[in-house]
Amino acid sequence: MKIIKAIRRHRVWLVFSFVFGVCALLGLFLAAIQPVTAAPAEEASYQVQGYAGSESCAQCHENIHTAWIGTRHAQAFSAPIFQRDWTELGNQVACLECHTTGYDSQTGNYAEEGVSCEGCHGPFQPNHPESPMPITPNAELCGSCHKSTTDEWHASVHGQEGIQCQACHNPHSQTPMANTVTELCVTCHQERGDTFTHSTHASAGLECSNCHMFTNPRTNDPIMGLVPTGHTFSVGSDACIACHQDTVHTRDEIVKLSGEVAALESVDAATLEQTVQTQEQEISDLKAQSSNRLYIGLAQGAIVGLITGGAVAWVVSRGIRVVEVKEDE
């Protein structure tokens, strides 16, 4: 009886202990079966040593942080396309090298989602701001993630002249270093820009990049995120055909037309004028010859008609005389 009374007296605590124990065991069970994935930014930031996070940078660089927060760099991890591919590919950790900041391949942890300040500037330095954050703003840095773009750039005249990415791109806002693409190009290509601004292309609202950075519209998802970006800056027939399908169909036609244009450019105005005068004289001569042939034909027809008509009249008159003589007899 004493035991029963003791149980009744402490049943609240007994029920609590039972429920607590069940929950604790359940938590251990779920933790054991849950697959290991990359830690979220808030948790991983304490696991990856040396990284302070973009919010710490925003305390002093608020304007730069504001420009960066809406860019593709900032949304490299949260973008719906990446999340879909990340899931379909089975959470391949190699993707995190470019889509997170401070990724540690040994532990699978990362400091922050997306490409944040420290993704380019490196881990926070304890003596900053007395010492600037180390960075080498060149194509080698960008090429660590944008391989296809930098490969194209290396093959371009820009790459051969050493014109780096940041000469055209604002690395924080990821916008052109001018209000429009054409204005950006004209800063170096002044002469070509002057001729372009008065062309039919400019009147139609096109910019330099519409032709010089043209890429065929994608119908399929990129393979491992690698896509052509037009950074060779060369203009191929595809760029023309995209708009002029009714007049340009093949590269051979473009070559043919280009050859005709080149031939015309090699002829000066005086030669063309002399050719026109010669052709006009030939036309005048042909017209005169045509008129002369008409008059000669009429004269010949008249002569033949007189001779033939006279002969026929003489024959007919001789027949009539013969008939008249016979009748008299």
C-alpha positions in Angstrom: 0.0 0.0 0.0 2.9 2.4 0.8 4.4 1.8 -2.6 1.1 2.5 -4.4 0.6 5.7 -2.3 4.1 6.8 -3.2 3.5 6.2 -6.9 0.3 8.2 -6.7 2.1 11.0 -4.9 4.9 11.2 -7.5 3.0 10.2 -10.6 3.4 13.7 -12.1 7.1 13.4 -11.9 7.0 9.8 -13.1 5.0 10.8 -16.2 7.4 13.7 -16.9 10.4 11.5 -16.6 8.9 8.9 -18.9 8.0 11.4 -21.6 11.4 13.1 -21.3 13.2 9.8 -21.7 11.1 8.8 -24.7 11.9 12.2 -26.4 15.6 11.9 -25.6 15.8 8.4 -27.1 13.8 9.6 -30.2 16.2 12.5 -30.6 19.2 10.2 -30.5 17.6 7.9 -33.0 16.9 10.7 -35.5 20.4 12.1 -35.1 21.8 8.7 -35.9 19.8 8.1 -39.1 19.9 11.7 -40.4 22.3 12.0 -43.4 25.3 14.3 -43.0 24.9 17.5 -45.1 26.7 20.8 -45.3 26.1 22.8 -42.1 24.0 26.0 -42.5 25.7 29.3 -42.5 24.9 30.3 -39.0 26.3 27.1 -37.5 29.2 26.6 -39.9 30.5 30.1 -39.4 31.7 28.9 -35.9 33.2 25.7 -37.3 35.3 27.3 -40.1 38.1 29.2 -38.4 39.1 32.7 -39.5 35.8 33.7 -41.2 33.8 36.6 -39.8 30.8 36.6 -42.3 29.4 39.3 -44.5 27.4 40.9 -41.8 30.6 41.9 -40.0 31.8 43.6 -43.2 28.6 45.5 -43.5 29.2 47.3 -40.3 31.8 49.5 -42.1 31.0 48.8 -45.8 27.3 49.2 -45.7 27.0 50.6 -49.2 29.0 47.8 -50.7 27.1 45.2 -48.8 23.8 46.7 -50.0 25.0 46.5 -53.6 26.2 42.9 -53.2 23.1 41.5 -51.3 20.9 41.2 -54.4 23.5 39.8 -56.9 24.0 36.4 -58.2 27.1 36.0 -56.1 25.1 36.6 -52.9 22.4 34.1 -54.2 24.8 31.5 -55.6 23.6 29.0 -53.0 19.9 30.0 -52.6 19.1 30.3 -56.3 16.3 28.0 -57.3 18.2 26.5 -60.2 21.2 25.6 -58.1 19.0 24.2 -55.3 17.2 22.0 -57.9 20.5 20.8 -59.5 22.1 20.4 -56.0 19.2 18.0 -55.1 19.1 16.1 -58.3 22.9 15.6 -58.3 22.7 14.1 -54.9 24.3 17.0 -52.9 27.7 16.8 -54.5 30.0 18.7 -52.2 32.2 19.8 -55.1 29.6 22.3 -56.0 30.1 24.1 -52.7 33.5 25.2 -53.7 31.9 27.9 -55.9 28.5 28.3 -54.3 29.6 28.9 -50.7 32.3 30.9 -48.9 35.0 29.3 -46.9 34.2 25.7 -47.9 36.4 23.1 -46.2 36.7 20.0 -48.3 38.1 18.0 -45.3 35.1 18.6 -43.0 32.4 19.5 -45.5 31.7 22.7 -43.6 31.5 26.2 -45.0 31.4 29.7 -43.5 28.5 31.3 -45.4 26.1 30.5 -48.2 26.8 32.2 -51.5 29.9 34.1 -52.6 30.3 36.7 -49.9 33.1 39.3 -49.2 35.5 36.7 -47.9 34.9 34.5 -50.9 37.1 36.9 -52.9 39.0 38.9 -50.2 39.9 35.8 -48.2 39.3 35.1 -44.5 39.0 38.1 -42.2 42.4 39.5 -41.1 42.7 40.4 -37.4 44.6 43.6 -38.1 42.0 44.9 -40.5 41.2 47.8 -41.2 44.7 48.9 -40.4 45.9 46.5 -43.1 43.7 46.1 -46.2 42.1 42.7 -47.0 44.4 40.9 -49.5 43.0 40.5 -53.0 44.3 40.1 -56.5 41.5 41.4 -58.8 42.4 39.6 -62.0 41.1 36.9 -64.2 42.9 34.2 -62.3 40.7 35.0 -59.2 37.5 35.0 -61.3 38.5 31.9 -63.2 38.5 29.8 -60.0 34.7 29.6 -60.5 34.0 31.2 -63.9 36.2 28.8 -65.9 34.3 28.9 -69.2 34.2 32.7 -69.2 37.9 33.1 -68.5 38.8 30.5 -71.1 36.9 32.5 -73.7 38.5 35.7 -72.4 42.0 34.3 -72.8 41.2 33.6 -76.5 40.0 37.2 -77.0 41.9 40.3 -77.9 40.9 41.6 -74.4 42.7 38.7 -72.8 45.8 39.1 -75.1 45.9 42.8 -74.2 45.6 42.1 -70.5 42.3 43.9 -70.0 41.1 42.3 -66.8 37.5 41.5 -65.7 37.2 44.4 -63.3 37.8 46.8 -66.2 34.3 46.1 -67.4 32.5 44.5 -64.4 31.9 46.0 -61.0 32.7 43.1 -58.7 30.4 44.1 -55.9 27.2 45.0 -57.9 28.1 42.7 -60.9 26.9 45.5 -63.2 28.8 47.1 -66.1 31.2 49.9 -65.3 29.0 52.3 -67.2 25.3 53.1 -67.6 25.0 50.9 -70.7 27.1 48.3 -72.4 27.6 50.5 -75.4 28.9 53.4 -73.2 31.3 50.9 -71.6 32.7 49.8 -75.0 33.0 53.3 -76.3 35.4 54.2 -73.4 38.1 52.3 -75.4 36.6 51.9 -78.9 35.8 55.5 -79.6 36.0 55.4 -83.3 33.9 52.3 -83.7 31.4 53.7 -81.2 30.9 56.9 -83.3 30.1 54.9 -86.4 27.8 52.5 -84.5 25.7 55.2 -82.9 24.5 56.4 -86.3 23.8 52.9 -87.6 20.5 51.1 -88.1 21.5 48.7 -85.4 21.7 51.5 -82.8 18.4 53.0 -84.1 16.8 49.6 -83.4 18.0 49.7 -79.8 20.8 47.1 -80.1 24.0 47.4 -78.2 27.6 46.2 -78.9 27.0 43.0 -76.8 24.0 42.0 -78.9 26.4 41.0 -81.7 29.9 40.8 -80.1 28.7 38.6 -77.1 25.9 36.7 -78.9 25.2 33.2 -77.7 22.5 30.8 -78.9 19.5 30.6 -76.6 19.8 27.6 -74.3 17.2 24.9 -74.7 18.8 22.6 -72.2 20.3 23.1 -68.7 24.1 23.7 -68.7 26.4 20.8 -68.0 28.0 21.3 -64.6 27.2 25.0 -64.8 29.5 25.5 -67.8 27.9 27.6 -70.6 29.3 29.9 -73.4 29.1 33.5 -72.4 30.4 35.3 -75.5 33.6 36.6 -73.9 35.6 36.0 -77.1 33.8 39.1 -78.4 33.9 37.7 -82.0 30.9 38.0 -84.3 29.9 34.9 -86.1 27.2 34.1 -88.6 24.9 33.0 -85.8 24.6 36.5 -84.5 23.4 37.8 -87.9 21.1 34.8 -88.5 19.4 35.4 -85.2 17.8 38.6 -86.6 18.2 38.3 -90.3 16.9 34.8 -91.0 15.1 36.0 -94.1 18.2 37.3 -95.8 21.1 35.3 -94.4 21.0 31.6 -94.2 24.5 30.2 -94.3 28.0 31.2 -93.6 28.8 30.7 -97.3 26.4 33.4 -98.2 28.0 35.7 -95.7 31.5 35.0 -97.2 30.1 35.6 -100.7 28.6 38.9 -99.8 31.7 39.9 -97.9 33.8 39.2 -101.0 31.5 41.3 -103.1 31.8 44.2 -100.7 35.6 43.9 -100.6 35.7 43.9 -104.4 33.6 47.1 -104.5 35.7 48.8 -101.9 38.8 48.2 -104.0 37.3 50.2 -107.0 37.6 54.0 -106.8 34.9 56.4 -107.8 36.6 57.6 -111.0 36.8 54.0 -112.4 33.1 53.5 -111.5 32.1 56.7 -113.3 34.1 55.8 -116.4 32.4 52.4 -116.4 29.0 54.0 -116.2 29.8 56.4 -119.1 31.0 53.5 -121.2 27.8 51.5 -120.5 25.7 54.6 -121.3 27.5 55.0 -124.6 26.9 51.3 -125.5 23.2 51.7 -124.7 23.1 54.8 -127.0 24.8 52.9 -129.8 22.4 50.0 -129.5 19.5 52.3 -129.7 20.9 54.0 -132.8 21.6 50.6 -134.4 18.1 49.5 -133.6 16.6 52.7 -135.3 18.8 52.2 -138.4 17.8 48.6 -138.7 14.2 49.7 -138.6 14.6 52.1 -141.5 16.7 49.8 -143.6 14.1 47.0 -143.0 11.4 49.3 -144.3 13.4 50.3 -147.3 14.2 46.8 -148.2 10.6 45.7 -147.7 9.5 48.6 -150.0 11.9 47.6 -152.7 11.1 43.9 -152.6 7.4 44.9 -152.5 7.7 47.1 -155.7 9.7 44.4 -157.6 7.3 41.6 -156.5 4.2 43.7 -157.1 5.5 44.8 -160.6 6.2 41.3 -161.6 2.9 40.0 -160.5 1.1 42.9 -162.3 3.0 42.2 -165.5 2.1 38.5 -165.5 -1.5 39.3 -164.8 -1.7 41.9 -167.6 -0.2 39.4 -170.1 -2.8 36.8 -169.3 -5.6 39.3 -169.9 -4.3 40.3 -173.3 -4.1 36.7 -174.4 -7.7 36.1 -173.4 -9.0 39.2 -175.3 -7.3 38.1 -178.5 -8.9 34.7 -178.4 -12.3 36.1 -177.9 -12.0 38.3 -180.9 -11.0 35.4 -183.1 
